[in-house]
Amino acid sequence: MPKWEGLIDLSPVMALVNIVDVLLVWFVFYKLITIIKGTKAVQLLKGIFVLLIARTLTEFFGFNTLLWMMDQVLTYGFLAIIIIFQPELRRALEQLGRGRLFARTKMQEEEERDRLIEAFTKSVSYMAKRRIGALISIEKETGLSEYIETGTRMDSTISSELLINVFIPNTPLHDGAVIVQRNRIAAAACYLPLSESPFISKELGTRHRAALGISEVTDAITIIVSEETGAVSITTDGDINRNLGMEEFEMRLRKSWFGLESEQPETTSLWKWRRKNG
């Protein structure tokens, strides 16, 4: 009798159980990554990987004193991780309790996407007609947490009414930017970095410079409504598209935010022309 017989069960049932087990583990890791995505926890995870690699190298080269120190750090690191990742762990437990940890259906995602686009289009149209200045930055892959900390936290559901009320002149939150994070209004009255590019038209004010500034250091989408003219603009990846009509605004927002292509031809923005010919 082979010595491994009885230790490894190669029956179809056990093979199926093992496959399901591995898939569940990968699913848990995937959900954890989506929860911490765009937060400072990502940088902390990179630091942990660096420590693990350093520990392996110290053992390989026989640096015993350094190896002992790193073992102590890793031994008590579990408690430190719980403390450091407390906000992310709390959010994951809250989502689990609400039954939201599992992925939503495609139909639900499309409905939520359409609701968000409609809220932005309606609020921007309202403010543009009345020349109410606005600055709204939407987080994508690069986290905007450091800019959120400069403003007043809201953590509110996105609606056209709320966006309009935030930017009504002479109200406490109208001065500064609204930052959208994970499809919610994370904060208002936030400070964004100003672009120092010499190619920006002198007719553009502080809002446009702030929108270009944040687009140069992150992949965020930023919407600007001019207080002087009511013109609507969008900045992405260091470029600005100005004087957009509502149809073109909605098309560009869908494409930039959700990656939905449109059959409408791309127009060359004034900013792109200046950069190419500057």
N, C-alpha and C positions, 0 to 999 in steps of 0.2 A: 504494500500500500504506500503510495507516495506520502511523504511527510507533511505536505501542505493540504492533503485531502481532509476535509472537515473544517479547515480554517478559513477557506475562501469559498463562499457560496456563489457559484456562477449560474444559478437558475435565472430564468427570464424575469421572475418577480423581483429578485434582489437587484438585478441589473437595472430594472425600471426604477426601483426605490433609490438607487444610487444616483441615477440621472436626475430624478426629481430633487434629490437632496442638493446636488451641485447647482441646479438651476435656482433653487430657493436662496442659496447662499449668494449667488451672483445678483439676484433680484434685490436682496437686502442691501448689498454694497451699492447697487445702482441708486436705490432710493436715498441712501445716506449721502451719496455724492450730490444728488439733486437738491437735497435739503441744505447742504453747506455751500453749494455753488454760489459764487459771487459774494461770499462773506469772508471775514478775516480768518475763519477756520481753515480755508484752503492754504493760506500761507503757513499756518501752524502745522498742518499735515506735511507740508514740504519740509519743515524743520524736523519733524519726527523721522521722516525718511532719511534725511541727512545724518541724524544721530545713529540710526540703524546701520547705515553704510559705514560710518566712522567706527562704530563698535566692531563690525566685521573686520575692518582693516587693522584695528589695534590688536585684535586676536591673531590675525594672520602674521603680523610683524612681531608679535610677542612683547608688546608694550604693556607689561603687567600692571603697573601703577595706574596708567590711563584706563586700562581695561576695567580695573576694580571701580574706578570713579564712574565710568559709564554704566556699569552694571547697577550701581546704586541709583543713578538717575533713572534708568529704565525700570528698576524695581518699584520705585515710588511714583513712576510716571503715570500709572493708571489713575491714581487719585488726582493728580494734576490735570489730566485730560478731562475728567469729570467737571472740575472747577472751571477750566478754560472754555470748554465747549458747553457750558450750562445753558446759554440761550438757545443753541441749536438743538440740544437734547430736549429742552422743554417744548420747543416748537414741534419736534417730531412726536413727542408723547401727546401733545394737544391734537395734532392731525390724526394720530392713531385713534384717540378717543372719539373724534368726530367722524371717523370712517373715511378720512380723506387721504390716507397714506397710499392707497392704491390709485393707479392711473385712471383718469376720467376717460369716458368714451370719446370717440372722435367727434360725435355730434355735439356733446357738451362743450368740447374745446372750440368748435366752430361757433357755437352760440355765444360763448364768452368772448371770443375774438371780435365777433360782429358787434357785440354790446359795447366793448371798449372803443372800437373805431367810431361807432355812432356817438358815444359820449364826447370824444375828442372833437369830432367834426362839428357837432352841435354847439359846444362851448366856444370853439375857436371862431366859428361863424358869427356867433352872438357878439363876442368881444371885438372882432374885426370891424363889424358894422358900427359899433359905438366907440371905436378907437380906445379900447381898454388895453393897456399894455400887459403882456403876459410872457412868461418864460417857463417852459415845462421841459424837463429832461427825463428821458425814459431809459432806465438801466437795461443793458443787455448782458453780455458775458462779463465785462469788467465791472467789479463792484464799485458802487458810489457811496459806500458807508461813511467815508471820511467827510464827504460833502453833506451828507444827511445830518451829521453831528453838528454842523454849523447853523442849522435851522431849528424850527419848532416841529417836533415829532407829531404825526397825526395817525398813521396806520389806519387809513380810512378806505372804504370802498370807493372806487372811481365812479363819479357821476358828473354829468354836465353841469348840474346845478351847483355842486360843491366847487368845481373848478372855476366857475364864473364868480361865485361869492368870494373865493380866496383872493382874486385879483381886482375886486372892486376898489377903486381909489380911496385912500385915507382910512383903510382898514388895517389892523395890526399885521396881517400876513401878506399884504399885496406887494411889498417891496422885497424882491429876491426871487428865487426860483422854486418851483414845485418839483420834487423828485419822485418819480414813479418807480417802485421796486416790487417785483413779483406781482405785477398787475394790481397793486394797491398804491394809494398816495402815501408814501413813507413820511414825507416832511414838507413843510413850506417855509418860505423866507430863508432859503438856503443861499450860501455864497458859492459861486462858481469861479474858477480861475479865468482871468481875462487873457485873450490872445494878444501876443506881442508882435504878430506878423506885420511887416511894413506894407503888405499888399492889400490890406483891408481898406475899402473905400472910406473916405473921411465922413461920408454921410451916414455911416452906420454908428449907432450909439452903443451904450454900455451893454444893453441886453444882447445885441448881436455879437459883440466882442466876447461876452461871457459864453454864449452858445458856441462860438467857434473855439474858444479856449477849452471847453470841456470835451468838444469833439476831437481836439488834437491830442488829448492825453487818455481818452477812453473811447469805447465804441458806442457810446450813448447816442440816442436820437434826441435832438432838442428842437422844440417848437417855439417860435417867436412870433408874437403879435406886436406890431409897432404902435406905440402910443401916439406918435405924431401923424402917421398916415393910415394906420389900420391894416397895413400890408402884412401878409402871412409868409413866414419863411421856415425852412427846416434845415438843420445842419447835421451832417454825418461824416465821419472820417475826415475832418478838416475842411469839408466843402460846404457851401451854403447855396441853397436854392431859394430864390427870392420871388416875391410878388406872385404867389401861387393862388390860383382860383380854388374853390372848395373841392371840385372834382379832382384836380391835380394833387391837391393836398392829401385827400383821402387815398389816392392811388400811391403816392410816395410813402405815406405812413404805413400802408399795408405792406408794401414791398420792403421797406427798411426794417419794420418791426417784426413782421411774421414771414418775410422772405417770399411773399406771393408775387409772382411775376405779372406784369400787365402787358397788354398788346399795344398800349399807347407808346409812342416813341419817346425816348429820353430827350430832354431839352438841355442845352448847355447853359449852365448857370453863370451869372456874372462873376462869381468868385472863381469858378474853374477857368474862365477866360482870362482873368487877371493872373492866376497862377501860371498858366501856360505861356502867357506873353510878358510876365513880369521879369 
